[in-house]
Amino acid sequence: MATCKFVHTASNRVTLISAGPLAPYMKGLHMKKHTIALTALSVSMLAGSAMAQSAIKICHENEDSYPWIFKDRVGLTTSLLKMAEKAYGGKVEVVGLPWKRCLDDARAGAVDGVVKISYAADRTDFLVYPMAGATPDASKRLLNDSYSLYRMKGSTAATWDGKTLKVDGAIGAQSGFSIVKQLQSLGARVDDGTRSADANLTKLVGGRLAAVALQTEEGDISVAGSPETNGKVERVSPFLVEKPYFVAFSKQFYGKDEASAKKLWDAIATARESTEYKDLVKKFK
């Protein structure tokens, strides 16, 4: 009876080196086993790849927003995302961009999402927020923040009682921020041609605005930090609005990797409630 023999070559390929009546059958059998082995290896590799989370690229505004985001040091939001990255299990890349460009890049799918963004109905045309039914799920937030009205000390050019806004002149607001539409809905004329809080306050002190609407944490720090405004500008109570801020994903990213988006939202919620993060918030200056 003829026999056949298989050997492994230097390239690790299996080669039939003797033939006989059983050779075609044996060669076919071997090739079948080899194919099955390769298929199993491919499935294993794919499974391992699926276990690793997608790398995510998200953007935030490239202006200081105390205490959350800074251009020259690590803010609370950046720290929280680093903590969440560990639980997420994949890389989270955060880049600073002008706010309008950040939104435009998310709309185009050039970035996977936006950091520290509040919910607005018109933004859902291109962004996906964590939702609980028909409303944003605040348990998945990065943070809570508020907007306040700032005016020259003793001025009556702008008043706010929590329901009615009365303004003699224009209110300054940062371009692209959600407060612009709220102010307009209250009947105010809004000047949103300036990007930074400090530049808006300069316009206020210069008499070009009746008031400015700023995120409260950032506004308080900006007012206190400059001799031009400290003691001369006051915050009006109550807040204009207080609301949660999120990581919101581009529709393109969410459409292709919903699972990774949800996993990062869960990781943020866990990290935000951790002792490590709460201790950082208490000590942050």
C-alpha positions as CSV (number, residue, x, y, z in Angstrom):
1,M,0.0,0.0,0.0
2,A,1.3,3.4,-0.9
3,T,1.9,5.9,1.9
4,C,2.2,9.6,2.0
5,K,4.2,11.8,4.3
6,F,3.8,15.5,5.3
7,V,6.6,17.8,6.4
8,H,6.8,21.4,7.6
9,T,9.0,23.6,5.5
10,A,10.9,26.6,6.8
11,S,8.0,28.9,5.9
12,N,5.8,26.7,8.2
13,R,3.8,25.5,5.2
14,V,2.7,21.8,5.2
15,T,3.9,20.0,2.0
16,L,3.1,16.5,0.7
17,I,6.4,14.8,-0.3
18,S,5.3,11.3,-1.3
19,A,2.3,10.2,-3.2
20,G,0.3,7.1,-3.9
21,P,-3.2,6.0,-4.4
22,L,-4.3,7.7,-1.1
23,A,-2.4,10.9,-1.8
24,P,-5.2,12.9,-3.3
25,Y,-7.5,11.9,-0.4
26,M,-4.9,12.6,2.2
27,K,-4.0,15.9,0.6
28,G,-7.6,17.0,0.5
29,L,-8.1,15.9,4.1
30,H,-5.1,17.8,5.3
31,M,-6.1,20.9,3.4
32,K,-9.6,20.7,4.9
33,K,-8.1,20.5,8.4
34,H,-5.7,23.3,7.6
35,T,-8.6,25.5,6.5
36,I,-10.6,24.7,9.6
37,A,-7.6,25.7,11.7
38,L,-7.2,29.0,9.9
39,T,-10.9,29.7,10.2
40,A,-10.8,29.1,14.0
41,L,-7.7,31.3,14.3
42,S,-9.5,34.1,12.4
43,V,-12.5,33.8,14.6
44,S,-10.3,34.0,17.6
45,M,-8.5,37.0,16.4
46,L,-11.8,38.8,15.6
47,A,-13.2,38.0,19.0
48,G,-10.1,39.4,20.7
49,S,-10.3,42.5,18.5
50,A,-14.0,43.0,19.5
51,M,-13.1,42.9,23.1
52,A,-10.9,46.0,22.8
53,Q,-13.0,49.2,22.9
54,S,-12.8,51.6,20.0
55,A,-10.5,54.6,20.3
56,I,-12.6,57.8,20.6
57,K,-11.6,61.3,19.5
58,I,-13.7,64.1,21.1
59,C,-13.3,67.9,21.1
60,H,-13.9,70.7,23.5
61,E,-13.6,74.5,23.3
62,N,-10.0,75.8,23.3
63,E,-10.8,78.5,25.9
64,D,-10.5,78.2,29.7
65,S,-13.7,77.2,31.5
66,Y,-13.0,77.2,35.2
67,P,-12.7,74.7,36.9
68,W,-13.5,72.2,34.0
69,I,-11.1,72.9,31.1
70,F,-7.9,74.9,30.8
71,K,-5.4,75.6,28.0
72,D,-2.4,75.4,30.2
73,R,-3.2,72.9,33.0
74,V,-5.5,69.9,33.7
75,G,-9.1,70.8,34.7
76,L,-11.7,68.7,36.4
77,T,-13.3,67.5,33.1
78,T,-10.0,66.4,31.7
79,S,-9.3,64.5,34.9
80,L,-12.7,62.9,35.0
81,L,-12.3,61.7,31.4
82,K,-8.9,60.2,32.3
83,M,-10.5,58.3,35.1
84,A,-13.3,57.1,32.9
85,E,-10.9,56.0,30.2
86,K,-9.6,53.2,32.5
87,A,-13.1,51.8,33.0
88,Y,-13.9,52.2,29.3
89,G,-10.9,50.1,28.3
90,G,-9.9,52.1,25.2
91,K,-8.2,55.3,24.3
92,V,-10.1,58.6,24.6
93,E,-8.3,61.4,22.8
94,V,-9.4,64.9,23.7
95,V,-8.5,67.9,21.5
96,G,-9.2,71.7,22.0
97,L,-10.8,73.5,19.1
98,P,-12.7,76.8,18.6
99,W,-16.2,76.0,19.7
100,K,-17.9,76.5,16.4
101,R,-15.3,74.3,14.6
102,C,-15.7,71.6,17.3
103,L,-19.4,71.5,16.6
104,D,-18.9,71.6,12.8
105,D,-16.3,68.8,13.0
106,A,-18.8,66.7,15.0
107,R,-21.5,67.5,12.4
108,A,-19.2,66.3,9.6
109,G,-18.0,63.2,11.6
110,A,-14.4,64.5,11.7
111,V,-14.5,64.0,15.4
112,D,-16.5,61.3,17.3
113,G,-18.1,63.6,19.8
114,V,-18.1,66.8,21.9
115,V,-17.0,67.3,25.5
116,K,-18.9,69.5,28.0
117,I,-22.0,70.3,25.9
118,S,-25.5,70.9,27.2
119,Y,-28.6,69.5,25.6
120,A,-30.4,71.6,23.0
121,A,-33.0,70.2,20.7
122,D,-31.4,71.6,17.5
123,R,-28.1,69.9,18.4
124,T,-29.8,66.5,18.1
125,D,-29.8,66.9,14.4
126,F,-26.1,65.9,14.5
127,L,-25.4,64.7,18.1
128,V,-26.6,61.8,20.2
129,Y,-27.0,62.4,24.0
130,P,-27.5,59.8,26.7
131,M,-31.3,59.7,27.1
132,A,-33.8,58.6,29.6
133,G,-37.0,58.5,27.6
134,A,-37.5,61.9,26.0
135,T,-35.1,63.8,28.2
136,P,-31.3,63.7,28.7
137,D,-30.1,61.2,31.3
138,A,-28.5,63.4,33.9
139,S,-27.0,60.4,35.6
140,K,-24.6,60.1,32.6
141,R,-23.5,63.8,32.8
142,L,-20.0,65.1,33.1
143,L,-21.1,67.9,35.4
144,N,-23.7,70.4,36.4
145,D,-23.1,74.1,35.5
146,S,-25.2,77.2,35.4
147,Y,-25.4,80.5,33.5
148,S,-25.7,83.9,35.3
149,L,-26.2,87.5,34.2
150,Y,-23.4,89.9,35.0
151,R,-23.8,93.7,35.0
152,M,-22.0,96.8,36.2
153,K,-22.3,97.2,40.0
154,G,-25.5,99.1,40.9
155,S,-26.7,99.1,37.3
156,T,-30.4,98.7,36.5
157,A,-29.8,98.3,32.8
158,A,-30.4,94.5,33.2
159,T,-32.6,92.7,35.7
160,W,-33.7,89.1,36.1
161,D,-36.1,87.7,38.7
162,G,-36.1,84.1,37.5
163,K,-39.0,84.6,35.1
164,T,-38.7,88.0,33.4
165,L,-35.6,89.5,31.8
166,K,-35.6,93.3,31.4
167,V,-32.6,94.8,29.5
168,D,-31.9,98.3,28.2
169,G,-29.4,97.4,25.5
170,A,-27.7,94.2,24.3
171,I,-26.5,91.2,26.3
172,G,-23.2,89.7,25.5
173,A,-22.7,85.9,25.2
174,Q,-20.1,83.6,23.8
175,S,-20.6,82.6,20.2
176,G,-22.1,79.2,19.7
177,F,-23.2,78.7,23.4
178,S,-26.7,77.5,24.1
179,I,-27.5,80.5,26.3
180,V,-27.8,82.6,23.2
181,K,-31.1,81.0,22.1
182,Q,-32.5,81.2,25.7
183,L,-31.8,84.9,25.9
184,Q,-33.4,85.5,22.5
185,S,-36.5,83.5,23.6
186,L,-36.7,85.9,26.6
187,G,-36.8,88.8,24.2
188,A,-33.2,90.0,24.6
189,R,-31.0,91.4,21.9
190,V,-27.8,89.3,22.0
191,D,-24.3,90.2,20.9
192,D,-22.6,86.8,20.4
193,G,-19.7,88.0,18.3
194,T,-17.1,87.3,21.1
195,R,-15.6,83.9,22.0
196,S,-14.2,84.4,25.5
197,A,-15.7,85.4,28.8
198,D,-12.9,88.0,29.5
199,A,-13.5,89.7,26.1
200,N,-17.3,89.9,26.9
201,L,-16.5,91.5,30.3
202,T,-14.2,94.0,28.6
203,K,-17.1,95.1,26.3
204,L,-19.4,95.4,29.4
205,V,-16.9,97.6,31.3
206,G,-16.5,99.7,28.1
207,G,-20.2,100.4,28.0
208,R,-20.9,98.4,24.8
209,L,-23.2,96.0,26.6
210,A,-25.9,96.2,29.2
211,A,-24.9,92.9,30.7
212,V,-23.2,89.6,29.8
213,A,-24.4,86.0,30.3
214,L,-21.6,83.6,31.3
215,Q,-21.2,80.2,32.8
216,T,-21.3,81.0,36.5
217,E,-18.0,79.3,37.7
218,E,-16.1,80.8,34.8
219,G,-17.8,84.2,35.2
220,D,-17.1,84.5,38.9
221,I,-13.4,83.6,38.4
222,S,-13.0,86.1,35.5
223,V,-14.7,88.9,37.4
224,A,-12.6,88.3,40.5
225,G,-9.3,87.9,38.6
226,S,-9.1,91.2,36.9
227,P,-8.8,94.7,38.4
228,E,-10.9,96.0,35.5
229,T,-13.9,94.0,36.8
230,N,-13.2,93.1,40.4
231,G,-15.5,95.1,42.6
232,K,-17.0,96.8,39.6
233,V,-19.1,94.0,38.1
234,E,-21.7,92.0,40.0
235,R,-23.6,88.8,39.4
236,V,-27.4,88.9,39.3
237,S,-29.3,86.3,41.2
238,P,-30.9,83.8,40.5
239,F,-29.2,81.8,37.8
240,L,-30.4,82.2,34.3
241,V,-30.4,78.4,34.0
242,E,-28.7,75.4,35.6
243,K,-28.3,72.2,33.7
244,P,-26.2,69.1,33.1
245,Y,-23.3,68.9,30.6
246,F,-22.4,65.7,28.7
247,V,-20.2,64.0,26.2
248,A,-22.4,63.9,23.1
249,F,-21.5,61.7,20.2
250,S,-21.7,62.4,16.5
251,K,-24.4,60.5,14.7
252,Q,-21.8,58.9,12.5
253,F,-19.9,57.5,15.4
254,Y,-23.0,56.4,17.3
255,G,-24.4,54.8,14.2
256,K,-21.3,52.5,13.8
257,D,-20.4,51.9,17.5
258,E,-23.4,52.5,19.8
259,A,-21.9,50.0,22.3
260,S,-18.7,52.0,22.8
261,A,-20.6,55.2,23.2
262,K,-22.8,53.7,25.9
263,K,-19.8,52.1,27.6
264,L,-18.0,55.5,27.9
265,W,-21.2,57.2,29.3
266,D,-21.4,54.4,31.9
267,A,-17.7,54.8,32.7
268,I,-18.1,58.6,33.1
269,A,-21.0,58.1,35.5
270,T,-19.0,55.6,37.6
271,A,-15.9,57.8,37.7
272,R,-17.9,61.0,38.6
273,E,-19.2,59.3,41.7
274,S,-15.9,57.8,42.7
275,T,-14.1,58.8,45.9
276,E,-11.1,59.7,43.8
277,Y,-12.9,62.2,41.8
278,K,-14.9,63.7,44.7
279,D,-11.7,64.2,46.6
280,L,-10.1,66.0,43.5
281,V,-13.1,68.3,43.3
282,K,-12.8,69.2,47.0
283,K,-9.1,70.0,46.7
284,F,-9.2,71.8,43.3
285,K,-8.2,75.4,43.1
